Amino acid sequence: MKNKDRKTLIGLKVRKYRKKRGYTQEKLCELLNIDVSSFSDLENGKVSPSVDKLCDIMAILKINPYDLFDFIEYEDIQEIQDNILIEKIKSLSQKDKKKVLGLIELIKK
């Protein structure tokens, strides 16, 4: 597995458990004492967190290393990319979702 893929998977897992536990990025960043843009980069697979920061994240989200590093649910990189796209679309407003749908329809033609 490539390092880039690993960073993306860790970011997806952190986002999944953050949302599952009901934390906003802002609240979790406050508890971790980091800025939101750095945390966003982590969730988007752009950066790797330090071991200490990973331990802090796991403690706050009440997850163990297995939860974070079990990547079996993501079969391949295409599935990873699909999940990232789905997460980004879910976070959009209804108005923006309609715009994305319109763009997809244009691309398919």
C-alpha positions, -999 to 999 in steps of 0.1 A, spaced: 0 0 0 13 34 -9 19 60 17 -6 84 0 -33 57 2 -25 50 38 -29 87 47 -62 88 28 -75 58 46 -65 71 80 -82 104 72 -114 86 62 -113 66 94 -108 97 116 -137 115 98 -159 84 101 -154 81 139 -154 119 145 -189 120 129 -200 88 146 -191 103 180 -209 136 171 -179 159 170 -175 188 146 -141 195 133 -140 227 153 -148 210 186 -124 182 180 -97 206 170 -103 226 202 -98 194 223 -67 185 203 -53 221 204 -48 222 166 -62 245 139 -91 234 117 -72 236 84 -45 212 97 -71 188 108 -90 191 75 -57 182 58 -55 151 80 -90 141 72 -84 146 35 -53 125 34 -29 154 27 -8 150 58 1 123 83 -5 130 120 22 125 145 20 94 167 12 116 197 -16 133 178 -30 100 166 -30 87 202 -49 119 213 -74 114 185 -80 78 194 -84 87 231 -109 115 224 -129 94 199 -126 63 221 -113 41 194 -84 16 195 -56 12 169 -74 -17 152 -104 5 146 -82 31 130 -59 8 110 -84 -19 98 -87 -10 62 -105 -41 50 -137 -22 44 -119 -3 16 -111 -29 -11 -92 -6 -35 -82 29 -42 -112 35 -64 -135 27 -35 -115 51 -14 -119 78 -40 -156 71 -42 -160 74 -5 -142 107 -4 -164 120 -32 -196 108 -13 -184 124 19 -177 157 2 -211 157 -15 -229 149 17 -214 180 33 -228 203 6 -260 224 9 -290 212 -11 -284 240 -36 -248 229 -42 -258 193 -45 -281 202 -73 -252 221 -90 -230 190 -87 -258 168 -101 -261 192 -131 -223 190 -136 -224 152 -136 -252 152 -162 -231 175 -184 -201 153 -181 -221 122 -189 -233 136 -223 
